[in-house]
Amino acid sequence: MDAPPSHLDGARVLRYVISRRGGFRESRGEAVFALAICRYDGSKDVYLFDCASDWEVIGDAPWDSVDEAMQIALQHAMGETLAWTIVPSD
């Protein structure tokens, strides 16, 4: 699985992690292969996106901060260690 595009569903990707085990869990009946923390322009919230293997967003939830989104992601990772990749800002 390659790195994500710079934006998912119109939100800029800040960090992402790809499962090294072939998937974290299922969301809405689809396998979650990657997680991305993103922010929409003009928003103070960040969003934790569940993503399919082609970076299609399966589900999302807003959080107050990147740190909070990362903590929630740990709960969804089914014991997998999350090694986040930070995407440099433009």
C-alpha positions in Angstrom: 0.0 0.0 0.0 1.4 3.4 -1.0 1.3 6.6 0.9 -2.0 8.4 0.8 -2.8 11.4 -1.4 -2.3 14.8 0.2 -6.1 15.1 0.8 -8.8 12.6 1.7 -12.4 13.6 1.3 -11.1 17.2 1.0 -9.2 17.2 4.3 -5.4 17.6 4.4 -3.6 14.5 5.7 -1.5 15.3 8.8 -0.5 11.8 9.8 -1.2 8.2 8.6 -0.4 4.7 9.5 -0.7 1.5 7.4 -1.4 -1.8 9.1 1.5 -4.2 8.9 -0.8 -7.1 9.6 -3.1 -6.7 6.6 -5.8 -4.7 8.4 -6.7 -3.2 11.8 -10.3 -4.2 12.0 -13.6 -3.9 10.1 -15.7 -0.7 9.8 -19.1 -0.8 8.2 -18.4 -4.3 6.8 -15.1 -3.3 5.2 -11.5 -4.0 6.2 -9.6 -1.0 7.6 -6.1 -1.1 6.2 -5.0 2.3 7.2 -5.8 5.2 9.5 -5.3 8.9 8.7 -5.5 12.0 10.8 -6.7 14.9 8.7 -8.0 18.5 9.0 -10.4 20.4 6.8 -9.3 24.0 6.0 -10.8 26.4 8.5 -11.6 23.7 11.1 -10.0 23.4 14.5 -11.0 19.8 14.8 -9.0 16.9 13.3 -10.6 13.8 11.9 -9.6 10.2 12.3 -10.3 8.4 9.1 -10.7 4.6 8.7 -9.4 3.8 5.2 -9.6 1.0 2.7 -6.5 -0.3 0.8 -7.1 2.3 -1.9 -7.4 5.1 0.6 -11.2 5.4 0.2 -12.5 6.7 3.5 -14.8 4.1 5.2 -15.6 6.1 8.3 -14.5 9.1 10.3 -14.9 10.9 13.6 -13.9 14.4 14.8 -11.5 14.9 17.7 -10.1 18.0 19.4 -6.5 17.3 18.8 -4.0 15.1 16.9 -2.9 13.6 20.3 -6.5 12.7 21.1 -7.1 11.1 17.7 -3.9 9.1 18.1 -5.1 7.8 21.5 -8.4 6.8 20.0 -6.6 5.1 17.1 -4.7 2.9 19.6 -8.0 1.6 20.8 -9.0 0.6 17.3 -5.6 -0.9 16.3 -6.4 -4.3 17.8 -3.0 -4.5 19.6 -1.0 -3.4 16.6 1.8 -0.9 17.3 1.1 2.3 15.4 4.1 3.9 13.8 2.6 7.2 12.4 4.1 8.9 9.4 4.0 12.7 9.7 3.1 14.5 6.5 5.0 17.8 6.2 2.8 20.8 5.6 3.0 22.7 2.4 
